Each structure stands twice: as C-alpha cells, then as structure tokens.
Amino acid sequence: MSQSPSTRAAGHPAGLSNAAAKVVMALTGIIFGLFVLVHMIGNLKLYMGPADFNGYAHWLRAAFHPVLPHEGLLWILRIVLLACLAAHLYCGWLVRSRGRIARGSVRRKGMPASTWMARSMPLTGVILLGFLVFHLLDLTIGTAPVASDAFQGPTVDASFAYTNVVASFSRWPVALVYGLTMLALCAHLAHGLVSVVLDLGATPGPKAVRTVSAVALAIGLLVALGNLTIPVAVLTGVVK
C-alpha cells in the first residue's frame, strides 16, 4: 500500500501507509519479543553449570544436522531476525518522520508517563541496536578489545560459551552496560507490546488498556530481571 498523491505532495516520505507500517512493526515486534524471551530462558541455563550451558550452545550450532549444515539453524534465525530488524527500523523511521512533519514545530509539554515511554522508543531502540553490535563482538565473534582476553571460539565438536560469559561479565564495566541496556529493553518491551495490541486492530477500553499495559510491563521486567541475574551472579561469585 502506498501513500496518496495528496499525502506525498504534502512532503511526507513515500512508502507504506502508516497503518501498514504499524502492522509490520507489530509483527516484527512480536518476533523480537519471542526471541528475547527464548534467549533469556537459554541464558538461564548458565545456572545449570558448564556442561549443560555449553551443551545448549553446541546444540544450537549442530541442530538438525545433517539435514541442515553446521550452524544452519543459527544462520536461518540470523537472516530472519536481520530482515525483521531492517523492516522494523524502516517502518519506525517512516511513521516517526511523517508524524514530525505533520506536527511541525509544536512540542507538547507535561506528557504523562505512558506517552513519555512512547516518545523514548527511538532512544531505547538505538541503545538496543548499539548493544546488539557490542554483544555480537563480545560473545559471538570475540573481537578484541570488546571481547575478553579469555574468549574461545566454538569448534565443530565443542562450545566454550560458559567460560566466555563468565570472563565477559567479570569485567564490571561490561556488566554495568549490560544492566543499563536491560532497563532500556524493559521500557521498549513494555510499551512495544502494548503497541502491538493496538496496531493489530484491537480497540480495548481504558480498563483493558491498563490491564494490557500491566501485563506488558510484567513481561518486560521478567525478561530484563532474568537477564540481569547473570552478571550479578558472576560478579558476586555465585557463577564462576
């Protein structure tokens, strides 16, 4: 769906309609939400010890072999997530650009907390995107100086994910960055999940909106706090 000639003439960026762009953002947001939830559950396997955590990391690379090549499942997931990220960013830019043009120089003040969270979505999104790059360099690629000196890359037969995670989070600046990023993730998830419900066509009343918001916040806190326990456990020596 494209914009009408009158909308394009008004100086709005051409592309999908706002309604279609919001649906794309909602669908890709669902995929990201499921991913971070499953990723958090996988991360918590760290508490089961090196054998279980390394075994889980190795399984992700060897899954469905020989139907899939080594790391085939991971590359499928990476390609899907990358495509979703590109679509999410593009549609977010499209909707925000049109809104800024339509609003002009007017800026509302005294915004309620829920609206403030909505306006912070681009900021938390940028924080999460930056952290994604950092996280990949640290624990997936092992690029110095982002990764720890103890980083060991996986082999066809073994994974060293447990020692890599412990070595990384033993550095308190990395643990601090991770913690602050989890706060951004919580805020992004909390508002994003509410937006998913509304952008997919639901029209709940005020009471239902409050319920949806509470559930979304609970999910955001669950994911963020679940992940946060890991650097805390490493720094306190619970996991070593």
N, C-alpha and C positions, 0 to 999 in steps of 0.2 A: 504494500500500500504506500503510495506516495502522497506528498502534500498537494493541495490545490494550488492553481496558479496565483490566486489572490494571496495565499499564505507565503508563497515564495517571493512574490512581489514585495511583501512587507519586510523582506530582509531576513527571514527565518532560514536556517540551514535546511537544504533539501534532504530528503531521505524518507525513512519510515514515518508514518503518522505517530503522534505522541502515544496514542492508545496501543499501537502495535509495538512501539519501542518499550513501553512499560511491561507489556506481556513478555517480551523477550527477556527483559531484566528480571522479571519474576521467575520465569522458568530456569534461567541460568542461576538465579539466586537460590532456588531450591536445590539445584545440583551442588552448588558450593556449600550450602548448609548441610546436606547429607555427607559431603566429603569431609568437612571439618569434624562432624560428629563421629564418623567412622575412623578418621585419622586419630582423634582423641582417644577412642577406645583402643586402637592399636598401640598408641603411645603408652597407655597404662599397663601394657604387658611388660613394661620395664620392671614393674614390681614383682614379676614372677621369676626374675633372675636372668642371667646372661644367656643360658641355654634356650629358654623359651623366647626371649626377645630376639636373639639372633636367628632362631629358627623361624620366627614370624617374618623377619626381614628377608631371610633367604627364600621363604615360600613365595613372597611377593614377586621375586625375580624368576623363580622356577615354575610358577603356577601354570598348569595346563600344558606343560612340556610333555611330549614333542608336538602336540597339536599347534601350540604357539612356540616361537623361538624363545631362547633365553631372554628374559626381561620383556617378552612380548606383551604381557598384561600391563606392565608398568607403562610401556610406551603407548598403548591404546588409551590408558587413563590420562596420560600426559597430553596427548593430542586432543582428546575430548575436552579436558579442562582448559587447555590453551585456546581452543576455539570458543568455549564459553566465556573465557576472560575477555577475548577480543570483542565478542558481541556485547558483553556486559558494559565494557568501557565505552564502546561506540554509542550504544543507546543511552547510557548515562550522560555522556557529553552532549548528545543530541537534545535530550529533554531539558538539561540544565541550560544549554545555550539559548534555546527558544524561550525558556522562562525568563532568563536575564534580559533578552531583547524585548519581550513583552512587558516586563516590569519597568524597564528604563532605569532612571537614576533613583527611583524611590526605594528606600530601605526601611523595612518595618523594625520597630524597636519594642522592647518589652515582650519578647516572644516567650510563650510557655515552654516548659522543658521538653515536651514531645516534639514541638516544632524546632527547637534548638537541636535536638538529636537528628532531625531530618536534614537540617542545614549543615550538620557536621559530617554527613555521609561522604562527601567528596574527600574531606580531610582524613577520615578514618580509612577510606578506601586507598588513598595514597600511602598511608602508613602501612597498611596490609600488603600493598604491592611491593613497597620497598623491602619489607621484612621477608616476603616470599623470595626475592632475589638473594638476600642475605642468607636465608635459611638453606637455600639450594647450594650456595657456595660453601656453606659451613658443613652441612651434614650429608649432602648428596654428592657434590663434585669434589669437595675437600680442597678448595683453593686457598692458598696462603695469601695474606695473613688472616683472612676471615676464619678459616678452619683452624683447629688446634694443631699443635705440632705432633700430637699423637694420632692424628687421623689415619685410618687404614681403609682403603677402598675395598669393596667386596670382590670376591673371586667367584668363579663358576660353582665352587663347592662350599664356600663359607661366607658368612657375613660378620662384620665387626661393629654392628650398629650399637650394641650396648656400650662398649668402651668409647666409641665416638661421642655418644650422647653425654656420658659421664665426663669425658675430657672437655667437651664444649661448655657444659653448664658449670664446670668447676671454676670457670672464669666469671667472676661476679658481674663485669660489665655486660657480658652476653646474657647472663641470667636476668639482669635488670632490663635490658632491651626487650627480651622475650616477655617479661612481665608487663611492661608498658604496652607492648603490642597486643597482649591478651585483653587488656582493657579496651583497646580500640576494636578488637574483634567482638567483644561482648556488646559494645554500643552498636556496631554495624549490624550484627546479627539481630539484636533486639528490635531495631527499627526496620531492618530489611524484611524480617519475617512478617511483620505487620503489613508492610507494603505489598508483600506477595499476596496476602489475602485480599487486600483492596484492589490491587491491579489486575487480579484474575476475575474480577467482576462481582465479588461479594459485596453486599451492602448492609453490614451489621449495624444495629442501633448503638447508641452510646455505651450501654451496659456491655454489649457483646464486644465492642471495640476495647473496652477496659480489660475484659477477660482475655482477649487475644493478645493484648499488649503485655499482660502479666505472664501469660504462657511463653511469649516470645522472649521476655526478659529472663525467665527461668531457664530457658534453653541456652540463651547467651551466657548466663552465669555458669551453667553446668559445664559447657564446653571450655570456657575461659578458666574456671577454677580447676577443672580436671587437668588441663594442661599445666596450669601454674604449680600444681603439686610437684611436678617433676624437677624443675630447677631448685625448688625449695628443698626437696628430698636429697638432691645431690649436694647442695651447699651445706646442709646440716649433717651430712654423712649417713643418712638413712639408706641411701643408694650409693654404692661406691664400687 
